[in-house]
């Protein structure tokens, strides 16, 4: 059975109280101080994390804004580049068409000039041949005096009729 010894209870209570006082003076304050410091460090870390989270949200918003501006600027630049390309291509086509028309006109003029030159040369050659033939015929026919008189008479008749 359990016996209650009042002396033992008193001495246990006194030793326990002394133990609590010694703990309070030497151990309790440093433990509480380190716990309070740890709590403060945790709170500071949480506040820093919240602040970093807010900054990250702001940075993400800025990044999204910058990306959207960059996309818009890229689209504008691409549109301008397409328009410039089309303008250059159209100008090149127009220039090529104009050059082709000039070359064609020049070729037509050259062909016309060559044709006229050929016709003139042909006429001159035909005229020379006609004169040569006429000269040969006249020499053959006019070798006789009677034929000469007859030719003169025919010529006079034809001129009077015309």
C-alpha positions as a Markdown table, in Angstrom:
| # | Residue | x | y | z |
|---|---|---|---|---|
| 1 | Unk | 0.0 | 0.0 | 0.0 |
| 2 | Unk | 0.9 | 3.5 | -0.4 |
| 3 | Unk | 1.9 | 5.4 | 2.6 |
| 4 | Unk | 1.9 | 9.1 | 2.7 |
| 5 | Unk | 4.9 | 10.5 | 4.4 |
| 6 | Unk | 4.3 | 14.3 | 5.1 |
| 7 | Unk | 8.0 | 15.0 | 5.4 |
| 8 | Unk | 8.7 | 13.5 | 2.0 |
| 9 | Unk | 5.9 | 15.5 | 0.3 |
| 10 | Unk | 7.2 | 18.7 | 1.9 |
| 11 | Unk | 10.8 | 18.0 | 0.8 |
| 12 | Unk | 9.7 | 17.0 | -2.7 |
| 13 | Unk | 7.6 | 20.2 | -3.0 |
| 14 | Unk | 10.5 | 22.4 | -1.7 |
| 15 | Unk | 13.0 | 20.7 | -4.1 |
| 16 | Unk | 10.5 | 21.0 | -7.0 |
| 17 | Unk | 10.0 | 24.7 | -6.2 |
| 18 | Unk | 13.7 | 25.3 | -6.0 |
| 19 | Unk | 14.1 | 23.4 | -9.3 |
| 20 | Unk | 11.5 | 25.6 | -10.9 |
| 21 | Unk | 13.1 | 28.8 | -9.6 |
| 22 | Unk | 16.6 | 27.8 | -10.9 |
| 23 | Unk | 15.1 | 26.8 | -14.2 |
| 24 | Unk | 13.2 | 30.1 | -14.4 |
| 25 | Unk | 16.3 | 32.1 | -13.6 |
| 26 | Unk | 18.8 | 30.3 | -15.8 |
| 27 | Unk | 17.0 | 28.2 | -18.4 |
| 28 | Unk | 13.4 | 29.5 | -18.8 |
| 29 | Unk | 14.3 | 33.1 | -20.0 |
| 30 | Unk | 16.9 | 31.9 | -22.5 |
| 31 | Unk | 14.6 | 29.3 | -23.9 |
| 32 | Unk | 11.7 | 31.7 | -24.1 |
| 33 | Unk | 14.0 | 34.3 | -25.7 |
| 34 | Unk | 15.2 | 31.8 | -28.3 |
| 35 | Unk | 11.6 | 30.7 | -29.0 |
| 36 | Unk | 10.5 | 34.4 | -29.3 |
| 37 | Unk | 13.5 | 35.0 | -31.6 |
| 38 | Unk | 12.6 | 32.0 | -33.7 |
| 39 | Unk | 9.0 | 33.1 | -33.9 |
| 40 | Unk | 10.1 | 36.6 | -34.9 |
| 41 | Unk | 12.5 | 35.1 | -37.6 |
| 42 | Unk | 9.6 | 32.9 | -38.9 |
| 43 | Unk | 7.3 | 35.9 | -39.0 |
| 44 | Unk | 10.0 | 38.0 | -40.8 |
| 45 | Unk | 10.6 | 35.2 | -43.2 |
| 46 | Unk | 6.8 | 34.9 | -43.9 |
| 47 | Unk | 6.6 | 38.6 | -44.4 |
| 48 | Unk | 9.6 | 38.5 | -46.8 |
| 49 | Unk | 8.0 | 35.6 | -48.6 |
| 50 | Unk | 4.7 | 37.5 | -49.0 |
| 51 | Unk | 6.6 | 40.6 | -50.2 |
| 52 | Unk | 8.6 | 38.4 | -52.7 |
| 53 | Unk | 5.3 | 36.9 | -53.8 |
| 54 | Unk | 3.8 | 40.3 | -54.4 |
| 55 | Unk | 6.9 | 41.4 | -56.2 |
| 56 | Unk | 6.8 | 38.3 | -58.3 |
| 57 | Unk | 3.2 | 39.0 | -59.1 |
| 58 | Unk | 4.1 | 42.5 | -60.2 |
| 59 | Unk | 7.0 | 41.2 | -62.2 |
| 60 | Unk | 4.8 | 38.7 | -63.9 |
| 61 | Unk | 2.3 | 41.4 | -64.7 |
| 62 | Unk | 5.1 | 43.6 | -66.1 |
| 63 | Unk | 6.4 | 40.7 | -68.1 |
| 64 | Unk | 3.0 | 40.0 | -69.5 |
| 65 | Unk | 2.6 | 43.7 | -70.4 |
| 66 | Unk | 6.0 | 43.8 | -72.0 |
| 67 | Unk | 5.3 | 40.6 | -73.9 |
| 68 | Unk | 2.0 | 41.9 | -75.2 |
| 69 | Unk | 3.7 | 45.2 | -76.2 |
| 70 | Unk | 6.4 | 43.2 | -77.9 |
| 71 | Unk | 3.8 | 41.1 | -79.8 |
| 72 | Unk | 2.0 | 44.2 | -80.9 |
| 73 | Unk | 5.2 | 45.9 | -82.0 |
| 74 | Unk | 6.3 | 42.7 | -83.8 |
| 75 | Unk | 2.9 | 42.5 | -85.6 |
| 76 | Unk | 3.3 | 46.2 | -86.6 |
| 77 | Unk | 6.8 | 45.6 | -87.9 |
| 78 | Unk | 5.7 | 42.5 | -89.8 |
| 79 | Unk | 2.8 | 44.4 | -91.3 |
| 80 | Unk | 5.1 | 47.2 | -92.4 |
| 81 | Unk | 7.6 | 44.7 | -93.8 |
| 82 | Unk | 4.9 | 43.0 | -95.8 |
| 83 | Unk | 3.6 | 46.4 | -97.1 |
| 84 | Unk | 7.2 | 47.4 | -98.0 |
| 85 | Unk | 7.8 | 44.1 | -99.7 |
| 86 | Unk | 4.5 | 44.5 | -101.7 |
| 87 | Unk | 5.4 | 48.1 | -102.6 |
| 88 | Unk | 8.9 | 47.1 | -103.8 |
| 89 | Unk | 7.6 | 44.1 | -105.8 |
| 90 | Unk | 4.9 | 46.4 | -107.4 |
| 91 | Unk | 7.5 | 49.0 | -108.2 |
| 92 | Unk | 9.8 | 46.4 | -109.7 |
| 93 | Unk | 6.9 | 45.0 | -111.8 |
| 94 | Unk | 6.0 | 48.5 | -112.9 |
| 95 | Unk | 9.6 | 49.3 | -113.8 |
| 96 | Unk | 10.0 | 45.9 | -115.6 |
| 97 | Unk | 6.8 | 46.6 | -117.5 |
| 98 | Unk | 8.0 | 50.1 | -118.5 |
| 99 | Unk | 11.4 | 48.7 | -119.5 |
| 100 | Unk | 9.8 | 45.9 | -121.5 |
| 101 | Unk | 7.5 | 48.5 | -123.3 |
| 102 | Unk | 10.6 | 50.7 | -124.0 |
| 103 | Unk | 12.5 | 47.7 | -125.4 |
| 104 | Unk | 9.5 | 46.6 | -127.4 |
| 105 | Unk | 9.0 | 50.1 | -128.9 |
| 106 | Unk | 12.7 | 50.3 | -129.6 |
| 107 | Unk | 12.6 | 46.9 | -131.3 |
| 108 | Unk | 9.5 | 47.9 | -133.4 |
| 109 | Unk | 11.2 | 51.2 | -134.4 |
| 110 | Unk | 14.4 | 49.3 | -135.3 |
| 111 | Unk | 12.4 | 46.7 | -137.3 |
| 112 | Unk | 10.5 | 49.5 | -139.1 |
| 113 | Unk | 13.8 | 51.3 | -139.9 |
| 114 | Unk | 15.4 | 48.1 | -141.2 |
| 115 | Unk | 12.3 | 47.4 | -143.3 |
| 116 | Unk | 12.4 | 50.9 | -144.8 |
| 117 | Unk | 16.1 | 50.5 | -145.4 |
| 118 | Unk | 15.5 | 47.2 | -147.1 |
| 119 | Unk | 12.7 | 48.6 | -149.2 |
| 120 | Unk | 14.8 | 51.6 | -150.2 |
| 121 | Unk | 17.7 | 49.3 | -151.1 |
| 122 | Unk | 15.4 | 47.1 | -153.1 |
| 123 | Unk | 13.9 | 50.1 | -154.9 |
| 124 | Unk | 17.3 | 51.4 | -155.7 |
| 125 | Unk | 18.4 | 48.0 | -156.9 |
| 126 | Unk | 15.3 | 47.5 | -159.0 |
| 127 | Unk | 15.8 | 51.0 | -160.4 |
| 128 | Unk | 19.4 | 50.3 | -161.3 |
| 129 | Unk | 18.4 | 47.0 | -162.9 |
| 130 | Unk | 15.5 | 48.7 | -164.8 |
| 131 | Unk | 17.9 | 51.3 | -166.1 |
| 132 | Unk | 20.5 | 48.6 | -167.1 |
| 133 | Unk | 17.8 | 46.6 | -168.9 |
| 134 | Unk | 16.3 | 49.7 | -170.5 |
| 135 | Unk | 19.8 | 50.7 | -171.6 |
| 136 | Unk | 20.5 | 47.3 | -173.1 |
| 137 | Unk | 17.1 | 47.2 | -174.8 |
| 138 | Unk | 17.6 | 50.7 | -176.2 |
| 139 | Unk | 21.0 | 49.9 | -177.4 |
| 140 | Unk | 19.7 | 46.8 | -179.1 |
| 141 | Unk | 16.7 | 48.5 | -180.7 |
| 142 | Unk | 18.3 | 51.8 | -181.5 |
| 143 | Unk | 21.3 | 50.4 | -183.2 |
| 144 | Unk | 19.4 | 50.9 | -186.4 |
| 145 | Unk | 18.4 | 54.5 | -187.6 |
| 146 | Unk | 15.0 | 53.5 | -188.8 |
| 147 | Unk | 14.1 | 52.0 | -185.5 |
| 148 | Unk | 15.3 | 55.2 | -183.8 |
| 149 | Unk | 12.9 | 57.3 | -185.9 |
| 150 | Unk | 10.1 | 54.9 | -185.3 |
| 151 | Unk | 10.7 | 55.1 | -181.5 |
| 152 | Unk | 10.7 | 58.9 | -181.5 |
| 153 | Unk | 7.5 | 59.0 | -183.5 |
| 154 | Unk | 5.8 | 56.5 | -181.0 |
| 155 | Unk | 7.0 | 58.6 | -178.1 |
| 156 | Unk | 5.6 | 61.7 | -179.6 |
| 157 | Unk | 2.2 | 60.1 | -180.2 |
| 158 | Unk | 2.0 | 58.8 | -176.6 |
| 159 | Unk | 2.9 | 62.2 | -175.2 |
| 160 | Unk | 0.3 | 64.0 | -177.2 |
| 161 | Unk | -2.4 | 61.5 | -176.1 |
| 162 | Unk | -1.5 | 61.8 | -172.5 |
